[in-house]
Amino acid sequence: MNALQVFEPGSRAVYTIEVAARMAQVPRRLIVLYYKHGLVAPVTDPAGPGWYFDDEAVRIVRRIKCAAHSEFPWMTTQWKNEKPC
């Protein structure tokens, strides 16, 4: 049987904020806002040369986005043309 397998990157994969935002399909500024409110944390010190996030942080950002779609549709007008979660 040739079943399709979902690609899961290694648990130690780290992404720049730009890549994490693209993966979660949100603007970078939302990730920064989520960080400031304690909802997501970078794997490196934000005071350093860049912000880096792991797979778990990307999943959290996606969950927040999906929750915003369903609970606060008026907040997500910029995502109107995107696929639903």
C-alpha angles and dihedrals in degrees: 000000000000104000120177114249123209113237111243115186119222117282090246097057112131126193135194116245089256093056093042090052091050092048092050092040095232133116116266090242090065091056089051090049091050089050092051089053092048096247097120133018132206118232091233132049108279089216087065128085096290147354116258127185135191131220093271091056090051090051091050092051090050091051091050090050092050091048090050090052093054102034103032110026091162089064094055104055090127089063096051095118096046124102113266118254 
